[in-house]
């Protein structure tokens, strides 16, 4: 059976309408997706808006509006126990972020030297906390620190937070390494650069976006953790999420809304600064 020759450009002409149709698709072209998306946005962001507004409530209840006031901001600023829990959370998150990022960087650079099977096994073991239920990690960590003779407190919290922050610091680094490929490092080696020179002058500058992203992600995850922190918190080392949970159990007050608003503003500021820095970096290298 003879086949007719395909005219040049006929395939492109046939595919072009499909491409244009795909580019022209809008959210409302899919029945039901629009309302569900709007409902999800409302469910996520309206409570945040309400919490932010009720941080300025003059009443003693977190959900009953009594008028505009800033007195709960003053109350939060003068609450010694609350400030101590904030300091504890910041110290734990800072230490966990530093060590988790360093370990993730070393692992990301070394795992590519393993064989394919060894690399996959090592990555699977290190990223296991992403799929293991956190309650299981909390119980296992508590049992482990008891076995090694460590008591719940700052040291146990820093060790645990560092461990479960490593996968979050690793993900952006691995993605950055894959996007770079090996051409930069091969050229540096061909030009006679040593391993240390390649790392310091080539790898490290190119990995800065991944390092920053992983560090921010680790810091936020550590600052936000409750389950493991609740298991490992000791006397004088109560992280902020555990303190807030105890505060809510006593009766929700606008102080909780104030703390939530301050954390939200902190997240917005950090995200904005990171975004602006990434844009400036793209402009310099683009």
Secondary structure as the mmCIF struct_conf table of DSSP 4:
data_model
#
loop_
_struct_conf.conf_type_id
_struct_conf.id
_struct_conf.beg_label_comp_id
_struct_conf.beg_label_asym_id
_struct_conf.beg_label_seq_id
_struct_conf.end_label_comp_id
_struct_conf.end_label_asym_id
_struct_conf.end_label_seq_id
HELX_LH_PP_P HELX_LH_PP_P1 UNK A 4 UNK A 7
TURN_TY1_P TURN_TY1_P1 UNK A 8 UNK A 9
HELX_RH_AL_P HELX_RH_AL_P1 UNK A 10 UNK A 23
TURN_TY1_P TURN_TY1_P2 UNK A 24 UNK A 24
HELX_RH_3T_P HELX_RH_3T_P1 UNK A 27 UNK A 29
BEND BEND1 UNK A 30 UNK A 30
TURN_TY1_P TURN_TY1_P3 UNK A 31 UNK A 32
HELX_RH_AL_P HELX_RH_AL_P2 UNK A 33 UNK A 54
TURN_TY1_P TURN_TY1_P4 UNK A 55 UNK A 56
STRN STRN1 UNK A 57 UNK A 57
BEND BEND2 UNK A 59 UNK A 64
STRN STRN2 UNK A 68 UNK A 68
HELX_RH_AL_P HELX_RH_AL_P3 UNK A 71 UNK A 77
TURN_TY1_P TURN_TY1_P5 UNK A 78 UNK A 78
HELX_RH_AL_P HELX_RH_AL_P4 UNK A 80 UNK A 111
TURN_TY1_P TURN_TY1_P6 UNK A 112 UNK A 113
BEND BEND3 UNK A 114 UNK A 114
HELX_RH_AL_P HELX_RH_AL_P5 UNK A 116 UNK A 126
TURN_TY1_P TURN_TY1_P7 UNK A 127 UNK A 127
HELX_RH_3T_P HELX_RH_3T_P2 UNK A 128 UNK A 130
TURN_TY1_P TURN_TY1_P8 UNK A 131 UNK A 131
BEND BEND4 UNK A 132 UNK A 132
HELX_RH_AL_P HELX_RH_AL_P6 UNK A 134 UNK A 147
TURN_TY1_P TURN_TY1_P9 UNK A 148 UNK A 149
HELX_LH_PP_P HELX_LH_PP_P2 UNK A 150 UNK A 151
BEND BEND5 UNK A 152 UNK A 153
HELX_RH_AL_P HELX_RH_AL_P7 UNK A 154 UNK A 180
BEND BEND6 UNK A 182 UNK A 182
HELX_RH_AL_P HELX_RH_AL_P8 UNK A 183 UNK A 190
TURN_TY1_P TURN_TY1_P10 UNK A 191 UNK A 192
HELX_RH_AL_P HELX_RH_AL_P9 UNK A 195 UNK A 197
HELX_RH_PI_P HELX_RH_PI_P1 UNK A 198 UNK A 203
HELX_RH_AL_P HELX_RH_AL_P10 UNK A 204 UNK A 224
HELX_RH_AL_P HELX_RH_AL_P11 UNK A 227 UNK A 232
STRN STRN3 UNK A 234 UNK A 234
TURN_TY1_P TURN_TY1_P11 UNK A 235 UNK A 236
STRN STRN4 UNK A 237 UNK A 237
HELX_RH_AL_P HELX_RH_AL_P12 UNK A 240 UNK A 249
TURN_TY1_P TURN_TY1_P12 UNK A 250 UNK A 250
HELX_RH_AL_P HELX_RH_AL_P13 UNK A 254 UNK A 285
#
